[in-house]
Amino acid sequence: MSKNEIISSVENDRILVLERVFDAPRDLVFRMFKEPEHLKRWWGPKGWEVPVCNIDFRPGGVWHYCMKCVDQNQGQFYGMESWGKGVYKEIAEPETIVYNDYFSDAEGNINESMPSTLITMEFIDLGGKTKLVNRSEYASAEALKTVMDMGMLQGITETWNRLGELLESLK
């Protein structure tokens, strides 16, 4: 696996597995997903920022955020807002975060017409580096196809590249 490379695979037609090694200790990588001040600096694809990021980091707690396109070169996406809501199911710091991920509106109401995802993130200590394994489980193959057609894989690649750059600057 080369630097910045994401390994992706699909299991059972509806589970997307993404893996990447970050050159940073596990505790630091985990913290990037836990604290709003960090998430605001890297979450979302290139050209997007996070003006709203509220986190209640505990099982049953909610992560509600807004991504906004601030890159005029992204044409029709410029100025667009995309709201999301996560509901934490399990947290085992610094090994695992499990949450249900939803598209939502600014008030946190779930958009039932869009696919929801059960996300399991595993942070594996590689002695100074961290392997992140992200399993996104969808209700059906069609739901997975919907988000893939929306460019989710490119978005997560850009997002994790931004995380990698932030981790490099913090070391």
Number of C-alpha atoms within 10 A of each C-alpha: 9 8 11 16 14 20 13 14 12 15 11 9 15 17 21 19 19 19 18 21 22 24 20 20 19 22 15 16 21 20 14 19 19 19 15 20 12 15 20 20 15 24 26 24 20 19 16 23 20 21 12 14 20 16 19 16 18 16 15 14 15 20 21 23 26 22 22 21 22 17 14 11 10 13 9 9 15 15 15 11 18 17 22 21 27 26 21 22 17 16 17 11 13 17 15 17 23 21 23 17 21 22 21 20 17 15 9 17 13 18 15 10 7 13 18 22 20 20 22 19 22 20 22 17 17 14 10 11 17 22 19 22 20 21 22 22 23 20 13 14 15 13 18 22 15 14 15 14 10 10 10 15 16 13 16 17 19 19 18 21 21 18 22 21 15 15 18 12 8 9 9
